[in-house]
Amino acid sequence: MNFIRSRLSIGSLLGQRRHVIQTWSHRGMCNKLQGTKAESPPAAPAHEPRPAFRLPGYRPSDMDKKMLIWSGRFKSADQIPETVFEMIDAARNKIRVKAAYVMMAATIGACMIMVFLGKRALARNETLTALNIEKKARWREEHQKPRESAIALSDKAQ
């Protein structure tokens, strides 16, 4: 399906290119297109337009303020200015790296715990093979009990 989509998109791109080439060949460099008309400027919007000049920066949310504190940029929320610039991105990246380190440490710790628990189980002879053999022996006994009782009933009936 993706192969078909890619062929269709390539075909449409080539088709658009062919259209542009045809347009250039029909008109000279300085002539306007014949089909276009001069459009009137758009009507003024009903709402008040935004000011042309806007102060650069970003107003941090409460979560952003917590990230700035956790990353060590500021000691308390009172020290954070009303608008910050690239500090938010740097703080998020620092928190992301710290979270990755924590997850790596948790993974390594969990692996070590599993190795320790596995060695303790081996010392108690609780291997998967031994547990599997015991479970199958129980299943065989449970399966044989109804047969034995059925054979005993049939012998009594005769």
PASEBA-1860 file (N, C-alpha, C; in nm, 3 decimals):
! residues 158
1> MNFIRSRL> 0.082/-0.118/0.000/0.000/0.000/0.000/0.087/0.125/0.000 ~ 0.196/0.123/0.079/0.286/0.237/0.083/0.355/0.256/-0.051 ~ 0.382/0.145/-0.119/0.445/0.154/-0.250/0.354/0.229/-0.347 ~ 0.223/0.197/-0.341/0.127/0.263/-0.430/0.117/0.410/-0.395 ~ 0.113/0.443/-0.268/0.105/0.583/-0.226/0.226/0.661/-0.274 ~ 0.345/0.601/-0.261/0.464/0.673/-0.303/0.462/0.697/-0.453 ~ 0.413/0.599/-0.530/0.405/0.617/-0.675/0.305/0.726/-0.711 ~ 0.193/0.730/-0.638/0.093/0.833/-0.665/0.146/0.972/-0.630
9> SIGSLLGQ> 0.219/0.983/-0.517/0.271/1.113/-0.478/0.379/1.159/-0.576 ~ 0.461/1.066/-0.624/0.564/1.103/-0.722/0.496/1.149/-0.851 ~ 0.391/1.078/-0.889/0.319/1.117/-1.011/0.256/1.254/-0.998 ~ 0.201/1.285/-0.882/0.139/1.416/-0.864/0.246/1.525/-0.863 ~ 0.363/1.492/-0.804/0.470/1.592/-0.806/0.517/1.617/-0.949 ~ 0.530/1.512/-1.027/0.571/1.530/-1.166/0.465/1.605/-1.244 ~ 0.339/1.577/-1.214/0.230/1.647/-1.282/0.231/1.795/-1.250 ~ 0.259/1.831/-1.128/0.266/1.972/-1.091/0.383/2.038/-1.161
17> RRHVIQTW> 0.491/1.968/-1.172/0.608/2.024/-1.237/0.580/2.047/-1.385 ~ 0.511/1.952/-1.447/0.476/1.966/-1.588/0.388/2.089/-1.609 ~ 0.296/2.115/-1.514/0.206/2.229/-1.523/0.285/2.360/-1.517 ~ 0.386/2.366/-1.428/0.468/2.486/-1.416/0.547/2.508/-1.543 ~ 0.600/2.404/-1.602/0.678/2.416/-1.725/0.589/2.466/-1.837 ~ 0.465/2.413/-1.846/0.374/2.458/-1.951/0.338/2.605/-1.932 ~ 0.320/2.650/-1.808/0.286/2.789/-1.782/0.399/2.880/-1.825 ~ 0.523/2.842/-1.798/0.636/2.924/-1.835/0.650/2.931/-1.987
25> SHRGMCNK> 0.619/2.824/-2.054/0.640/2.823/-2.198/0.535/2.906/-2.272 ~ 0.418/2.930/-2.212/0.312/3.005/-2.279/0.322/3.155/-2.259 ~ 0.399/3.199/-2.166/0.405/3.343/-2.142/0.549/3.389/-2.137 ~ 0.570/3.512/-2.160/0.703/3.569/-2.154/0.740/3.599/-2.010 ~ 0.858/3.645/-1.991/0.906/3.669/-1.855/0.835/3.786/-1.789 ~ 0.798/3.890/-1.865/0.744/4.011/-1.804/0.592/4.018/-1.811 ~ 0.528/3.927/-1.879/0.383/3.933/-1.892/0.315/3.872/-1.770 ~ 0.195/3.927/-1.737/0.117/3.871/-1.628/0.036/3.754/-1.681
33> LQGTKAES> -0.008/3.670/-1.591/-0.095/3.560/-1.630/-0.226/3.616/-1.680 ~ -0.284/3.553/-1.782/-0.408/3.604/-1.840/-0.528/3.579/-1.750 ~ -0.530/3.472/-1.673/-0.646/3.435/-1.594/-0.656/3.508/-1.461 ~ -0.553/3.577/-1.417/-0.559/3.640/-1.286/-0.619/3.779/-1.296 ~ -0.693/3.817/-1.192/-0.751/3.951/-1.184/-0.694/4.018/-1.061 ~ -0.688/4.149/-1.066/-0.640/4.223/-0.950/-0.746/4.213/-0.841 ~ -0.705/4.162/-0.729/-0.799/4.146/-0.618/-0.795/4.269/-0.529 ~ -0.910/4.303/-0.472/-0.916/4.415/-0.379/-0.854/4.372/-0.247
41> PPAAPAHE> -0.798/4.465/-0.172/-0.737/4.427/-0.045/-0.845/4.369/0.047 ~ -0.808/4.275/0.133/-0.908/4.214/0.221/-0.967/4.316/0.318 ~ -1.090/4.290/0.359/-1.158/4.380/0.451/-1.090/4.375/0.587 ~ -1.101/4.484/0.659/-1.038/4.492/0.791/-1.105/4.391/0.884 ~ -1.027/4.325/0.967/-1.086/4.226/1.058/-1.177/4.294/1.160 ~ -1.276/4.218/1.208/-1.372/4.272/1.302/-1.310/4.294/1.439 ~ -1.215/4.209/1.476/-1.152/4.225/1.606/-1.030/4.313/1.596 ~ -0.982/4.355/1.708/-0.867/4.444/1.711/-0.740/4.366/1.681
49> PRPAFRLP> -0.656/4.412/1.589/-0.534/4.337/1.555/-0.435/4.339/1.671 ~ -0.347/4.240/1.671/-0.245/4.232/1.773/-0.141/4.341/1.750 ~ -0.075/4.382/1.854/0.028/4.484/1.833/0.143/4.427/1.751 ~ 0.204/4.512/1.672/0.313/4.469/1.582/0.437/4.429/1.663 ~ 0.461/4.498/1.774/0.579/4.468/1.854/0.537/4.385/1.975 ~ 0.607/4.277/1.997/0.579/4.191/2.112/0.711/4.164/2.183 ~ 0.709/4.175/2.312/0.831/4.149/2.388/0.870/4.002/2.374 ~ 0.998/3.976/2.350/1.041/3.836/2.338/1.037/3.770/2.475
57> GYRPSDMD> 1.018/3.640/2.473/1.019/3.565/2.598/0.895/3.479/2.612 ~ 0.891/3.412/2.723/0.784/3.317/2.749/0.747/3.327/2.896 ~ 0.620/3.332/2.925/0.574/3.337/3.063/0.561/3.194/3.115 ~ 0.642/3.155/3.213/0.641/3.015/3.257/0.515/2.980/3.337 ~ 0.467/2.859/3.317/0.355/2.808/3.395/0.408/2.755/3.529 ~ 0.319/2.705/3.612/0.362/2.651/3.741/0.453/2.530/3.723 ~ 0.419/2.445/3.625/0.504/2.327/3.599/0.641/2.369/3.547 ~ 0.644/2.472/3.462/0.773/2.522/3.412/0.856/2.579/3.527
65> KKMLIWSG> 0.790/2.645/3.622/0.862/2.699/3.737/0.921/2.586/3.820 ~ 0.845/2.477/3.837/0.897/2.361/3.911/1.017/2.301/3.839 ~ 1.010/2.295/3.705/1.123/2.241/3.628/1.246/2.329/3.643 ~ 1.225/2.462/3.642/1.339/2.552/3.659/1.403/2.535/3.796 ~ 1.320/2.508/3.897/1.375/2.487/4.032/1.444/2.352/4.039 ~ 1.382/2.246/3.987/1.441/2.111/3.991/1.572/2.104/3.915 ~ 1.580/2.178/3.804/1.702/2.172/3.724/1.816/2.252/3.786 ~ 1.785/2.332/3.888/1.890/2.405/3.957/1.913/2.545/3.902
73> RFKSADQI> 1.828/2.593/3.815/1.844/2.728/3.760/1.815/2.835/3.867 ~ 1.714/2.807/3.948/1.675/2.901/4.053/1.658/2.825/4.184 ~ 1.675/2.897/4.294/1.663/2.834/4.426/1.518/2.826/4.472 ~ 1.436/2.926/4.437/1.296/2.926/4.480/1.210/2.987/4.369 ~ 1.079/2.973/4.383/0.987/3.024/4.281/0.984/3.176/4.280 ~ 1.023/3.240/4.390/1.024/3.386/4.396/1.133/3.446/4.308 ~ 1.238/3.372/4.284/1.351/3.423/4.205/1.325/3.414/4.055 ~ 1.226/3.341/4.010/1.200/3.322/3.867/1.137/3.449/3.811
81> PETVFEMI> 1.194/3.507/3.703/1.134/3.628/3.645/1.002/3.597/3.575 ~ 0.927/3.703/3.542/0.797/3.683/3.478/0.810/3.626/3.338 ~ 0.914/3.667/3.266/0.937/3.612/3.131/1.077/3.551/3.128 ~ 1.084/3.434/3.068/1.212/3.365/3.053/1.234/3.337/2.905 ~ 1.358/3.313/2.868/1.390/3.292/2.728/1.425/3.146/2.703 ~ 1.548/3.114/2.676/1.588/2.976/2.646/1.604/2.891/2.771 ~ 1.584/2.950/2.888/1.604/2.875/3.012/1.507/2.758/3.023 ~ 1.385/2.773/2.973/1.285/2.667/2.983/1.333/2.544/2.906
89> DAARNKIR> 1.381/2.565/2.784/1.428/2.451/2.704/1.547/2.383/2.770 ~ 1.639/2.463/2.821/1.756/2.405/2.887/1.715/2.327/3.013 ~ 1.619/2.382/3.089/1.573/2.314/3.210/1.502/2.184/3.174 ~ 1.418/2.186/3.070/1.349/2.064/3.027/1.449/1.958/2.983 ~ 1.550/1.998/2.910/1.652/1.902/2.866/1.726/1.843/2.985 ~ 1.757/1.926/3.084/1.827/1.878/3.201/1.741/1.779/3.279 ~ 1.611/1.809/3.293/1.518/1.719/3.363/1.505/1.588/3.284 ~ 1.499/1.598/3.151/1.487/1.480/3.067/1.608/1.389/3.085
97> VKAAYVMM> 1.727/1.446/3.090/1.849/1.368/3.109/1.851/1.304/3.247 ~ 1.809/1.380/3.350/1.804/1.324/3.485/1.705/1.208/3.492 ~ 1.590/1.223/3.426/1.490/1.115/3.425/1.547/0.991/3.355 ~ 1.622/1.012/3.248/1.683/0.898/3.178/1.785/0.828/3.267 ~ 1.864/0.905/3.342/1.961/0.844/3.434/1.889/0.765/3.543 ~ 1.781/0.819/3.595/1.705/0.748/3.699/1.649/0.618/3.644 ~ 1.595/0.621/3.522/1.541/0.498/3.463/1.651/0.395/3.437 ~ 1.769/0.441/3.394/1.880/0.348/3.373/1.921/0.283/3.505
105> AATIGACM> 1.931/0.364/3.610/1.970/0.311/3.741/1.864/0.213/3.792 ~ 1.736/0.246/3.773/1.629/0.156/3.817/1.635/0.024/3.740 ~ 1.664/0.029/3.612/1.674/-0.093/3.531/1.790/-0.180/3.578 ~ 1.905/-0.119/3.600/2.021/-0.195/3.647/1.995/-0.253/3.786 ~ 1.932/-0.173/3.874/1.898/-0.222/4.008/1.802/-0.340/4.003 ~ 1.699/-0.331/3.917/1.603/-0.441/3.904/1.671/-0.566/3.850 ~ 1.763/-0.550/3.757/1.837/-0.667/3.705/1.920/-0.732/3.815 ~ 1.985/-0.652/3.895/2.067/-0.709/4.004/1.979/-0.781/4.106
113> IMVFLGKR> 1.865/-0.724/4.139/1.773/-0.789/4.232/1.726/-0.923/4.176 ~ 1.694/-0.927/4.047/1.648/-1.052/3.986/1.760/-1.157/3.986 ~ 1.883/-1.117/3.962/1.995/-1.212/3.969/2.009/-1.265/4.111 ~ 2.001/-1.178/4.211/2.011/-1.219/4.351/1.899/-1.316/4.387 ~ 1.774/-1.284/4.349/1.662/-1.373/4.379/1.674/-1.506/4.306 ~ 1.725/-1.503/4.186/1.745/-1.627/4.110/1.847/-1.717/4.175 ~ 1.956/-1.660/4.226/2.058/-1.741/4.292/2.005/-1.800/4.423 ~ 1.923/-1.724/4.496/1.862/-1.778/4.619/1.767/-1.892/4.586
121> ALARNETL> 1.690/-1.878/4.480/1.597/-1.985/4.440/1.675/-2.109/4.397 ~ 1.787/-2.091/4.331/1.870/-2.204/4.290/1.926/-2.278/4.412 ~ 1.961/-2.202/4.514/2.012/-2.266/4.635/1.904/-2.350/4.703 ~ 1.778/-2.309/4.692/1.666/-2.385/4.749/1.616/-2.492/4.653 ~ 1.682/-2.507/4.537/1.645/-2.604/4.434/1.507/-2.573/4.375 ~ 1.478/-2.447/4.357/1.352/-2.404/4.296/1.378/-2.357/4.153 ~ 1.429/-2.446/4.071/1.452/-2.410/3.933/1.322/-2.423/3.855 ~ 1.318/-2.363/3.739/1.199/-2.371/3.655/1.172/-2.514/3.612
129> TALNIEKK> 1.278/-2.590/3.589/1.261/-2.729/3.548/1.196/-2.811/3.660 ~ 1.244/-2.793/3.783/1.188/-2.867/3.896/1.042/-2.828/3.920 ~ 1.011/-2.698/3.913/0.872/-2.652/3.930/0.782/-2.707/3.821 ~ 0.831/-2.712/3.700/0.752/-2.763/3.587/0.725/-2.912/3.604 ~ 0.824/-2.989/3.647/0.806/-3.134/3.668/0.704/-3.159/3.778 ~ 0.711/-3.082/3.889/0.614/-3.097/3.998/0.472/-3.065/3.952 ~ 0.458/-2.959/3.875/0.326/-2.919/3.827/0.267/-3.025/3.735 ~ 0.348/-3.082/3.647/0.299/-3.185/3.556/0.263/-3.313/3.632
137> ARWREEHQ> 0.338/-3.344/3.739/0.305/-3.461/3.821/0.170/-3.442/3.890 ~ 0.144/-3.319/3.940/0.013/-3.290/4.002/-0.100/-3.304/3.901 ~ -0.076/-3.254/3.779/-0.180/-3.263/3.675/-0.210/-3.410/3.643 ~ -0.103/-3.493/3.634/-0.124/-3.635/3.605/-0.207/-3.702/3.715 ~ -0.174/-3.671/3.841/-0.250/-3.727/3.953/-0.397/-3.685/3.948 ~ -0.422/-3.557/3.921/-0.560/-3.508/3.913/-0.635/-3.573/3.796 ~ -0.563/-3.598/3.690/-0.625/-3.660/3.572/-0.652/-3.809/3.596 ~ -0.567/-3.875/3.674/-0.581/-4.020/3.699/-0.687/-4.051/3.805
145> KPRESAIA> -0.714/-3.959/3.897/-0.813/-3.984/4.002/-0.952/-4.013/3.944 ~ -1.004/-3.935/3.851/-1.137/-3.968/3.796/-1.137/-4.102/3.722 ~ -1.027/-4.136/3.656/-1.021/-4.265/3.584/-1.028/-4.382/3.684 ~ -0.948/-4.370/3.790/-0.946/-4.477/3.889/-1.083/-4.493/3.956 ~ -1.149/-4.379/3.985/-1.282/-4.390/4.046/-1.383/-4.447/3.947 ~ -1.370/-4.417/3.820/-1.461/-4.473/3.719/-1.436/-4.623/3.704 ~ -1.311/-4.666/3.708/-1.281/-4.810/3.697/-1.333/-4.883/3.821 ~ -1.319/-4.822/3.939/-1.366/-4.884/4.062/-1.519/-4.898/4.058
153> LSDKAQ> -1.590/-4.799/4.009/-1.737/-4.807/3.999/-1.781/-4.913/3.898 ~ -1.710/-4.923/3.788/-1.747/-5.022/3.688/-1.722/-5.165/3.739 ~ -1.614/-5.184/3.820/-1.590/-5.317/3.878/-1.698/-5.355/3.979 ~ -1.746/-5.259/4.059/-1.850/-5.287/4.156/-1.982/-5.318/4.088 ~ -2.009/-5.252/3.977/-2.136/-5.271/3.907/-2.142/-5.412/3.845 ~ -2.032/-5.472/3.810/-2.034/-5.602/3.746/-2.042/-5.708/3.844
END
